[in-house]
Amino acid sequence: GTPAAATLTQAAISTGLIWSGSFKELLDYATVGLAALTGLTVASVFALRRHNLPRPYSMPLYPLPAVAYITLTVSTVAYALIDPPSRASAVLGLGTILTGIPLAWRLSKDAPGER
């Protein structure tokens, strides 16, 4: 069924974020988190290619696209952390992600039938 508690929690957090500040602050908060997570997703290509797994998709000019993307992503996150107007929102965005890591780990250990 629909995860009602998760949907209501997400709605409450989203409403709080909308009321918390300016659009620029909200954009900085979301952009840094999105950039960090997509950078980590692209970086996973290197770990996955080390294993002898089937590769249904190819990456032309490997590893140049991944390295270029990761470089641009790191520079985007670094700039947001260095730039004084966006620093607080960027730190909060990364802090939210870092807070979610132990929470997800804890919830996955409590889930029935897991591990």
Residue pairs with C-beta under 8 A, 6 or more apart in sequence:
17 26
17 29
18 26
20 26
21 89
24 85
24 86
25 88
25 89
26 89
28 80
28 86
28 89
28 90
28 93
29 89
29 90
29 92
29 93
29 96
30 93
31 76
31 80
31 93
32 76
32 77
32 80
32 81
32 86
32 89
32 90
32 93
32 94
33 93
33 94
33 96
33 97
35 73
35 76
35 77
35 80
36 73
36 77
36 93
36 94
36 97
37 97
38 73
39 69
39 70
39 73
39 74
39 77
42 66
42 69
42 70
42 73
43 66
43 70
45 59
45 62
45 63
45 66
46 63
46 66
49 55
49 62
59 65
59 66
77 90
77 94
80 86
80 87
80 89
80 90
81 87
81 90
81 91
81 94
83 90
108 114
108 115
109 115
